[in-house]
Amino acid sequence: MMRVATVDDLGSIMGIIRKVIVEMHSYQNFQWDENYPQERDFAGDIKNGNLFVSLREEKVVGFICINRNQPAEYMDLNWSIEEEALVIHRMAVDPDVRKVGVGLELVTFADELAIKNNVRYLKTDTYSLNTNAQGLFKKLGYLFVGEMNFLSKEKPFYCYEKMITC
């Protein structure tokens, strides 16, 4: 089940973040660390109504931020079309609850939210070492657009887009 996140979810979200950071670092992926993302990032997402959580047995097991904010670095890429898009940011699934469809639910929710808001275009990016996210986006019809340097990270981020029918 998906719902809009509330400030009461911040503890669960940050617990997932801590687990995901340990997991990422175990395979030398330093996309997230002690500097990013922080609780204030999610508090801002909640305040703006842009953070959504996935629940299993009333427990937060994943989250996704969806808004219209595109990083300035997106401007240098060759996107298929120039029109308003919903953008996926800060998405994670609790490592203890993997392979049961939570990631699929999160990204599918982004599609549904776009349709509900009459937006036919979605964009996202992920660190080049995050092969799990890349595989999920490709599986769900997202197409690779290009690479960008972002957040002063050593490796590039891969950018993806998807057209949907409203």
LUMFI-864981 format. One record per residue (C-alpha): x, y, z; residue in three letters. Coordinates in nm, 3 decimals, padded with zeros to 5 digits. Layout:
LUMFI-864981
{drenlo {X Y Z} 'ALA'}
...
end
This chain:
LUMFI-864981
{drenlo {00.000 00.000 00.000} 'MET'}
{drenlo {00.123 00.350 -00.084} 'MET'}
{drenlo {00.042 00.674 00.094} 'ARG'}
{drenlo {00.176 01.026 00.140} 'VAL'}
{drenlo {00.454 01.033 00.401} 'ALA'}
{drenlo {00.411 01.220 00.729} 'THR'}
{drenlo {00.660 01.353 00.982} 'VAL'}
{drenlo {00.580 01.044 01.191} 'ASP'}
{drenlo {00.749 00.837 00.918} 'ASP'}
{drenlo {01.086 01.013 00.948} 'LEU'}
{drenlo {01.226 00.766 01.203} 'GLY'}
{drenlo {01.144 00.469 00.979} 'SER'}
{drenlo {01.278 00.645 00.670} 'ILE'}
{drenlo {01.607 00.731 00.838} 'MET'}
{drenlo {01.634 00.373 00.965} 'GLY'}
{drenlo {01.604 00.251 00.605} 'ILE'}
{drenlo {01.861 00.511 00.495} 'ILE'}
{drenlo {02.114 00.385 00.752} 'ARG'}
{drenlo {02.071 00.025 00.631} 'LYS'}
{drenlo {02.091 00.123 00.264} 'VAL'}
{drenlo {02.410 00.325 00.320} 'ILE'}
{drenlo {02.579 00.025 00.486} 'VAL'}
{drenlo {02.468 -00.195 00.198} 'GLU'}
{drenlo {02.582 00.052 -00.071} 'MET'}
{drenlo {02.920 00.101 00.091} 'HIS'}
{drenlo {02.970 -00.276 00.107} 'SER'}
{drenlo {02.999 -00.277 -00.272} 'TYR'}
{drenlo {03.191 00.052 -00.294} 'GLN'}
{drenlo {02.888 00.260 -00.394} 'ASN'}
{drenlo {02.919 00.591 -00.211} 'PHE'}
{drenlo {02.614 00.756 -00.370} 'GLN'}
{drenlo {02.468 00.812 -00.023} 'TRP'}
{drenlo {02.668 00.882 00.291} 'ASP'}
{drenlo {02.653 01.070 00.621} 'GLU'}
{drenlo {02.610 01.398 00.430} 'ASN'}
{drenlo {02.327 01.300 00.195} 'TYR'}
{drenlo {02.044 01.232 00.224} 'PRO'}
{drenlo {01.964 01.376 00.564} 'GLN'}
{drenlo {01.647 01.397 00.766} 'GLU'}
{drenlo {01.596 01.760 00.663} 'ARG'}
{drenlo {01.582 01.650 00.296} 'ASP'}
{drenlo {01.292 01.418 00.375} 'PHE'}
{drenlo {01.126 01.669 00.608} 'ALA'}
{drenlo {01.123 01.916 00.317} 'GLY'}
{drenlo {00.979 01.651 00.086} 'ASP'}
{drenlo {00.705 01.580 00.340} 'ILE'}
{drenlo {00.629 01.950 00.387} 'LYS'}
{drenlo {00.591 01.985 00.009} 'ASN'}
{drenlo {00.376 01.671 -00.023} 'GLY'}
{drenlo {00.634 01.501 -00.246} 'ASN'}
{drenlo {00.733 01.199 -00.037} 'LEU'}
{drenlo {00.541 00.873 -00.050} 'PHE'}
{drenlo {00.589 00.555 00.149} 'VAL'}
{drenlo {00.519 00.190 00.082} 'SER'}
{drenlo {00.373 -00.005 00.373} 'LEU'}
{drenlo {00.370 -00.374 00.458} 'ARG'}
{drenlo {00.176 -00.471 00.769} 'GLU'}
{drenlo {00.159 -00.100 00.861} 'GLU'}
{drenlo {00.541 -00.071 00.855} 'LYS'}
{drenlo {00.729 00.164 00.620} 'VAL'}
{drenlo {00.937 -00.056 00.388} 'VAL'}
{drenlo {01.022 00.189 00.113} 'GLY'}
{drenlo {00.986 00.548 00.000} 'PHE'}
{drenlo {01.005 00.765 -00.309} 'ILE'}
{drenlo {01.018 01.141 -00.366} 'CYS'}
{drenlo {00.835 01.256 -00.679} 'ILE'}
{drenlo {00.820 01.619 -00.782} 'ASN'}
{drenlo {00.880 01.849 -01.077} 'ARG'}
{drenlo {01.227 01.966 -00.967} 'ASN'}
{drenlo {01.499 01.890 -01.219} 'GLN'}
{drenlo {01.864 01.930 -01.124} 'PRO'}
{drenlo {02.042 02.198 -01.328} 'ALA'}
{drenlo {02.270 01.922 -01.460} 'GLU'}
{drenlo {01.972 01.778 -01.652} 'TYR'}
{drenlo {01.990 02.076 -01.888} 'MET'}
{drenlo {02.304 01.938 -02.055} 'ASP'}
{drenlo {02.138 01.610 -02.156} 'LEU'}
{drenlo {01.961 01.520 -02.478} 'ASN'}
{drenlo {01.612 01.439 -02.346} 'TRP'}
{drenlo {01.360 01.315 -02.602} 'SER'}
{drenlo {01.115 01.600 -02.549} 'ILE'}
{drenlo {01.104 01.939 -02.384} 'GLU'}
{drenlo {00.798 01.939 -02.163} 'GLU'}
{drenlo {00.699 01.925 -01.801} 'GLU'}
{drenlo {00.803 01.604 -01.630} 'ALA'}
{drenlo {00.769 01.438 -01.295} 'LEU'}
{drenlo {01.110 01.351 -01.152} 'VAL'}
{drenlo {01.193 01.061 -00.921} 'ILE'}
{drenlo {01.439 01.140 -00.642} 'HIS'}
{drenlo {01.550 00.969 -00.318} 'ARG'}
{drenlo {01.401 00.625 -00.354} 'MET'}
{drenlo {01.491 00.326 -00.138} 'ALA'}
{drenlo {01.362 -00.010 -00.021} 'VAL'}
{drenlo {01.444 -00.156 00.319} 'ASP'}
{drenlo {01.717 -00.420 00.253} 'PRO'}
{drenlo {01.529 -00.657 00.486} 'ASP'}
{drenlo {01.226 -00.649 00.254} 'VAL'}
{drenlo {01.372 -00.700 -00.091} 'ARG'}
{drenlo {01.247 -00.914 -00.379} 'LYS'}
{drenlo {00.880 -00.881 -00.286} 'VAL'}
{drenlo {00.786 -00.602 -00.527} 'GLY'}
{drenlo {00.836 -00.289 -00.317} 'VAL'}
{drenlo {01.065 -00.123 -00.573} 'GLY'}
{drenlo {00.820 -00.213 -00.849} 'LEU'}
{drenlo {00.537 -00.063 -00.645} 'GLU'}
{drenlo {00.730 00.262 -00.588} 'LEU'}
{drenlo {00.819 00.321 -00.952} 'VAL'}
{drenlo {00.476 00.212 -01.076} 'THR'}
{drenlo {00.327 00.463 -00.832} 'PHE'}
{drenlo {00.529 00.737 -01.006} 'ALA'}
{drenlo {00.368 00.636 -01.336} 'ASP'}
{drenlo {00.023 00.643 -01.179} 'GLU'}
{drenlo {00.088 00.983 -01.018} 'LEU'}
{drenlo {00.197 01.122 -01.354} 'ALA'}
{drenlo {-00.119 00.995 -01.522} 'ILE'}
{drenlo {-00.334 01.137 -01.240} 'LYS'}
{drenlo {-00.166 01.476 -01.293} 'ASN'}
{drenlo {-00.185 01.464 -01.675} 'ASN'}
{drenlo {00.192 01.448 -01.706} 'VAL'}
{drenlo {00.317 01.207 -01.971} 'ARG'}
{drenlo {00.690 01.228 -01.907} 'TYR'}
{drenlo {00.904 01.098 -01.620} 'LEU'}
{drenlo {01.274 01.149 -01.552} 'LYS'}
{drenlo {01.517 01.009 -01.300} 'THR'}
{drenlo {01.882 00.946 -01.235} 'ASP'}
{drenlo {02.088 00.704 -01.031} 'THR'}
{drenlo {02.453 00.662 -00.951} 'TYR'}
{drenlo {02.635 00.454 -01.212} 'SER'}
{drenlo {02.729 00.197 -00.945} 'LEU'}
{drenlo {02.365 00.144 -00.843} 'ASN'}
{drenlo {02.293 -00.149 -01.072} 'THR'}
{drenlo {01.980 -00.248 -00.877} 'ASN'}
{drenlo {01.807 00.082 -00.952} 'ALA'}
{drenlo {01.925 00.076 -01.312} 'GLN'}
{drenlo {01.781 -00.271 -01.362} 'GLY'}
{drenlo {01.449 -00.171 -01.209} 'LEU'}
{drenlo {01.415 00.139 -01.426} 'PHE'}
{drenlo {01.500 -00.054 -01.743} 'LYS'}
{drenlo {01.258 -00.333 -01.649} 'LYS'}
{drenlo {00.980 -00.074 -01.614} 'LEU'}
{drenlo {01.037 00.087 -01.952} 'GLY'}
{drenlo {01.273 00.372 -01.868} 'TYR'}
{drenlo {01.525 00.452 -02.140} 'LEU'}
{drenlo {01.885 00.557 -02.083} 'PHE'}
{drenlo {01.942 00.921 -02.186} 'VAL'}
{drenlo {02.301 00.988 -02.082} 'GLY'}
{drenlo {02.536 01.062 -01.796} 'GLU'}
{drenlo {02.595 01.362 -01.576} 'MET'}
{drenlo {02.833 01.454 -01.300} 'ASN'}
{drenlo {02.646 01.534 -00.983} 'PHE'}
{drenlo {02.698 01.603 -00.613} 'LEU'}
{drenlo {03.079 01.603 -00.656} 'SER'}
{drenlo {03.078 01.223 -00.679} 'LYS'}
{drenlo {03.367 01.037 -00.839} 'GLU'}
{drenlo {03.154 00.842 -01.086} 'LYS'}
{drenlo {02.877 00.971 -01.314} 'PRO'}
{drenlo {02.503 00.942 -01.262} 'PHE'}
{drenlo {02.295 00.770 -01.532} 'TYR'}
{drenlo {01.979 00.947 -01.641} 'CYS'}
{drenlo {01.659 00.781 -01.761} 'TYR'}
{drenlo {01.326 00.889 -01.909} 'GLU'}
{drenlo {00.989 00.734 -01.973} 'LYS'}
{drenlo {00.692 00.844 -02.179} 'MET'}
{drenlo {00.354 00.728 -02.055} 'ILE'}
{drenlo {00.001 00.748 -02.189} 'THR'}
{drenlo {-00.227 00.973 -01.984} 'CYS'}
end
